[in-house]
Amino acid sequence: MSTRITSIIGIPVKIHYTLFIGFFLIVWTLASGYMPREYPGLGGSTYWVIGVLSAFILFSSVLLHELGHSYVAKRNGIPIVGIVLFIFGGIAQLGKDVPDPKTELKITAGGPAVSYILAAALGGSFLLARGLALSPMIIAPLEYGMLINGLIATFNLVPAFPLDGGRILRAFLWARKKNFLAATHLSTRVGVAFAYIMMMFGLFEIVQGGFIGGLWFVFIGWFLRNGAEGTYRQAELAETFAEVKVKDIMTKNVDTVPTDTSLYTLVEQHFWKKKHGGYPVVDQGRLVGIVTIEDVRKIPTSSWEATSIKQVMTPVDKLVTTNPDAKAIDVLMELSQRNLGRMPVLQGETLVGIITRSDLVHAVRLRQVASKQSAKLPYMGF
């Protein structure tokens, strides 16, 4: 649901479709309420122009805030999968887990630091523009940018996960308790409590007549609650899979197909009978690609007998592969981030297995059951 728009310092930047909804709501709120109150006497079209410029400054500031996190992360050896901008802000997606509390503290501080710098820069520009008596179409967006960046930085420092302040709290708890999962649990509980307070305040505002402002509080609180709970589940999953490797859960006896197989034979002998969604394509034991049911659907049925797998498969050089000793949690994250259903497991160029989302989900369920049984039966060896 996200579209890539550019790349900055090697980091892909994507826009989620909800950003357009958020942009319109911000422009509408500013043009119909905030700006007429702060700068009375201007024309209706002027307020809408100011609203558009101010909303652009807001989302640009959010992007720079996330780039602050991303830059520090890259400096500390952590790759960034990308930045996604959406209705409630932005997310910098880390390519791997933060190794220690000190690094998490550095990465987290990068975002608010950028926002405070932007607030100071826009504040200085605002004072200069006002001193020069420039148009309100310049002065108003600069003032709004100064205020909103100060608010972004300060609000993010509230010690409630998944806000930056919650991550700082987790870093301190992690350093103190020496337990990442326990630190995440406590900081996310604080985050959930803060989220419910925001939602209750928003409902109170709605009852008092502040419908738009109250609705924003409710939505932001709802987003924070989901983010906090999701982060804890992800941390719990990472803890569960900490020592699990791909070779422990992959399918070793893989059904494969040779390159010269026709699509008709593929459908009749494989897709129809065995119900798999895709098959590795091999040539003398060496992986050369993968063919999926989606590949077959692109070809007219009348051409199936005359078309070989090799003509429609995804070649190996375009596949995302892994090795038997890779961590299962890393593969799960990669499959999720790339929206893939399966990943070949290679030892050199030789196919030794395949790991799918269903393999990982099955392993998660088994370990969750084992964990519960272990809590009930501490002396049973689970």
Secondary structure, DSSP 4 states (H G I P E B T S, - for coil): -EEEEEEETTEEEEEETHHHHHHHHHHHHIIIIIHHHHSTT--HHHHHHHHHHHHHHHHHHHHHHHHHHHHHHHHTT--EEEEEEETTEEEEEESS---SHHHHHHHHHHHHHHHHHHHHHHHHHHHHHHHTT--HHHHHHHHHHHHHHHHHHHHHTSS-TTSHHHHHHHHHHHHHHS-HHHHHHHHHHHHHHHHHHHHHHHHHHHHTT-HHHHHHHHHHHHHHHHHHHHHHHHHHHHHHTTT-BHHHHSB-S---EETT-BHHHHIIIIIHHH--SEEEEEETTEEEEEEEHHHHHTS-GGGTTT-BHHHHSEEGGGS--B-TTSBHHHHHHHHHHHT-SEEEEEETTEEEEEEEHHHHHHHHHHHHHHHHHHHH-TTS--
